Amino acid sequence: MRYIWIIITLLASLWAAAPLHASDSKQVVMLLWRGVTDAEQGFMDYLSAKANVNFVVLDADRDKNQLANHIDTLDEYEPDLIYSFGTTATLALLGTEQEPSEFRIRAKTPVVFSIVTDPVGSKIVSDLEETQRNFTGVSHIVPHQVQFNAIKELPNIRTMGVMFNPLENNAVITARKIQLLSAKFGMDVYLYPFRTKSGKPDMSSLPKVIDTMLEDGVQLAYLPPDSYIISQGKSIVEPLHENGIATFSATESPIRQHDALFGIVSRYYNVGEFAGHKAEQILNNNKSAQEVPIEPLSQYSYIVNVKAARTLDYYPPVSILKISELIGGNEWTE
């Protein structure tokens, strides 16, 4: 009998020391703008390895009305933490510092955002050191000066055009910042917003945009962190290249999936992992969101698409090629 009690006591102590049980599962609601990307995959992979988490995915499918509906129902899921993707979803959820959303004012649930281009420029925070907040997150854009330094190494590029969706706050901010930097780098930069129709970008305006770019002597099209341009990448990149306009992308997907020529990017998967690390600090380490810094990744990836280079018969210099990941083909000659 004595040994039976010893066994029972040991089992009880082991049960009490177990790190997580089904009842300890954390509820994480993921508020998405355009479905599960590599960022969400990185976030879920990282966090699943660190905690017992139940993920609830709410996808707006690029519909602002659906996004608003999802935000209205967040409390129903009793989340321990909310993940938000991108500037559009994060602004809808939190509002700005000057005009905070109802959620930001009343909610006690911490938020971790990812793939937000410019948290300060979007006015989500006044500066990255802001402490009066119940959210944190990761910015994914390589500093514009770093991008410009690389673009300046490309041969025979003197005029650049920025294509963007004027309905996306982050895309507008990026376009303006690129144009403001143009004088410093001695390059002409023109802005080419898509025409809008019924509250959405109108893809039928693309031929006119490209014609105007050709008239302006644009040699390189800059593709900003714009969800619409990313989703329509193939339809945008192909006619640009057919007209001899090279492409530089601020995000990974247009280069990998749609054959844009070149870019310096923070990989979405790595951004998601970093956001997952921040979520872990809140869920497992009992830190408040304001104790976890808002910050970008510190390492970037240069990517050159060989297939695009062949199509354009235009090749980045060796100084770029030797530090880049080459995709789209292993040989430079057919």
N, C-alpha and C positions, 0 to 999 in steps of 0.2 A: 504493500500500500504506500509505503514511504516513497518508493521509486516512481509510482504513478503520479504522486503529487509533485515530485521533482519535474517530471516530464510536462505536466500541465503548466507548472510555473514557467518553465523554459519556453513553451509554446506561446504562453500569454505575453512574455516579455518580447519575443520575436515579433508577434503580431503588433504590439504597441510600437515597435521600432521600425516597422515597414514604412518606407518613404511615402508611398502613395497607394491608395486603394481606389476602387471604382467610385466610392463615395467622395473621394478627394479630387476627382476629375475637375479640371478647369474648363470653363466654357469660354471659348474665344470666337467672337463673331467677326467675320471678314467682310467688310463693305467694299465691294469691287465696282469698278467703272466699266471694264471691258473683259470680263471673264478672268479665269485663272492664268496668269502669266508665269514666267520663270521666277519672278520675284515672290509670288505666293508659294510656289513650290519650294523655294529656298527657305522661306519663313516656316512653312509647315514641317519640312524635313528637320530643320534645326530644332524647333521647339518640341517636336514629337520625341526627339532623342533626349530631351532634358526634363520633360514633364508629361504627366498623364493629361492629355488635352483632347477635348471634343471641339472640332471646328464646325462652325455653321457658316456657309457661304451664301452671301446675298449679292447677287450680280445685277447691276443696273442695266447692263447691255447698252451702254452709252445713251441712256434715256434719263433725262433729268427728272421727269415726273416719277419714274420708277425708283430713282435714287431717293427722292423725297419720301416716297412710300416706305422704302426700306428703313430710312432713318426714323420714321414715325413708329415703326414696330420694334425697334431695338430692345426696348425694355422687356418685351414679351419673352425674350430669350435669356433673361437674367445673366448677362455676360459678366465674366470676371475681367475681361479685357476686350477692347475693340481694335481691330486692325483696319486701316483704311488705305486704299491704293490711289495714288495720284493726287494732283492738285485739285481737280474738279470735285472729287468725292470728299477730300479732306476739308475744302472750303465749305462745301454744303453741310458737312457734319459740324464743323467748329466755328464757321464764320471767321471774321477777322478780329484783330485785337480791338479795333475801334467799333466794330459792329458784330459782337459775338452772337452766335446762334443760341437758341433756347437751350439746346443740349449742352453747350459749353458753360452756360450760366448755372444750370441746375444739376447736371449729371455728375455722379461721383465715380463713374466707371472710367478707368484710365484708357487712353488711346495711344496706339503706336502707328504712325503713318510711314509709308515708304513710297519711293518714286515721286517725291515732291520736288519739283525743279528748283524752286527758290522760296523757302519758307518766309524769308524776310521780304523779298520783292512781292510776294503774294499777300503780304500783310497778315499772315497767320500769326507771326510774332514780330515784334519790333526789332529784336536782335536775337541771336542764337543763345545768348546768356539769360534770356528771360526766364524767371523762376516762378512767377505766379501762373502756373499752368498745370493741368492734369493730363498732359499729353507729351509725347516725345516722338522722335522719328529720325528718318534717314533721307538725306538728299542724294540724288544720284548723278547730278550733272557735273562733268569735268569743268573746272573754272574756264570761263570764256577766253581769258588771256592765254591759257595753255592751248586751247583749240586754235586760236589765232596764230600762235607761234608755229604750230604744225602746218596750218594752211599756208603761211608765208613761205614754207619750204617747197611747196608745190610749184613746179615750173609753169611760167606763163599764165599765172592767175593774178589778174589785177582788178577784176570786177566780180563781185559776188551778189547773188540774189537770195533772199530769205523767203521761202514759201511757208505760209502758216494759216491755220484756222483762226480767224479773228474772234471766234466764240470761246476759245480756250485761253483762260487767263495766263497760264504758264507760257503758252506759245507767244502771246503778245509781249509779255515781259522779256522773253528771250530775244525776240526780234528787235526790240528797242535797244536792248543792251548791246547786241552785236553791232547795230548801226552806230551807237555811240562810241564804240571802240574803234570803228573803222579809220577815223582820222589818225589815231595813235599809230596804227599799223600801216598807214599809207595805202589803203585799199578803198575803192568805191563799193559801197553796199547799198542795195535797193531792197525795199520791202514789197512783197507780193502776197497780200491776203487773198484767200479764196472768196469769191462772191458767196453770199448766203441766200438761202431761199427757205421760207417757212421755218425759220429758226434753226436751220441746219446748213452746213457747208454744201455748196453746189458744185459737184464734180464736173459738171458740164462747162464750168468756167476755166478748166485747166488748159485747153488749147489756147485761149486768149491770154492766159498768164504766161505760157511758154512763148507765144509770139511776142509779147511785150518784153520778156527777158532777152530774146534774140535781138530785138530792136535796141535794147539798152546795152548790148554787148556783154551780157553776163556769161562768164566762163565756168562758174561753179555755183551750183545750187546748194544752199545750206538747208538741211532738214532738221528742224528743231524738235525738242521733246514734246511732240504734238500727237495726241492719241489718234486723231483723225488721219494725219499723214502716215502714222505707223500702220494703221489698219488698212489704208489704201496704198501701201508702199509700192506694190508691183505696178499699179495703174499710173503711178506718178513717176517712178524711176525710169521705166522703159521709154516713155516718150521724151523725157529729158535726155537720156543717152542717145536716142535716135536722132536728136537734134544737136548732138555734139556737146551737150552741157554736162560736165562731170558733177558728181554728187558727194557731199560731205554730210555725214549723219552724226547727230549728237547722241543718238541712242543705238543700241546694238541690233535690234530686230531688222531695220531696213537694210543693213549690210549683210546679215546672215541669211535672211529670208527673201529679200527682194533685190539683191545685187546692187545696192548702192556701193560706190567705189571705196570710200575711206571714212574712218571716224576714230575718235578717241572716246572711249565709253567706260562707264562703270557697269559691270555685268549685272543684269537684273537678278540672277540667282544669288550673287554675292550680296547685293543690296538687301534681298529678302532674308538671307542668313543674319546679316547685321541687325536688321529689324527684329528678327527672332531672338537674338542675344539681348536686345533691349527689353523685349517682352519677358524673357526669362528672369531678368533682374527684378522686374516688377512682381511676377507671379511666384517665383521661387525664393528670391532673396528679400522680399518684402520692402523693396525700395519704392518710394513714391515716384510718379512719372517725372515730377519736376527735378528730382535728383539725378535723372538719367539724361545726359546731354543730347541735344539735337545736333547732328553732325553729318557730314558727307563721308563717303569712303575716301581713304587716303591713297589708294592705288588705282591706276587706270590701265586700260588695255587699248593698244593701237591695233586696229584691224584693217587689212587691205583685201578687197575682193578681186582676185586675179581674173575671174571671168569678166567682171566689169571693166577692168583695165584693158583686156583684149578687145572687148566690144568698142571701147572708146579709142583704142590705140593711144592710150595716155597712161603713163606709168609714174607713180610717185618716185622720188629720188631714193638712192641707196640709203641715205641717212634715215629715212622713214622705214624702208623695207626691212632693214636689219633689226629693228626693234618691234616689228609688227607681227601679229599672227596673220598668216596668209591663208585665205580660204577660197573656195570656188574653183580650185584647180592646182595641181602640183607642178605643172610645167608652164614655162613662159612661152613656149612655142608649140604649135599644133603638131 
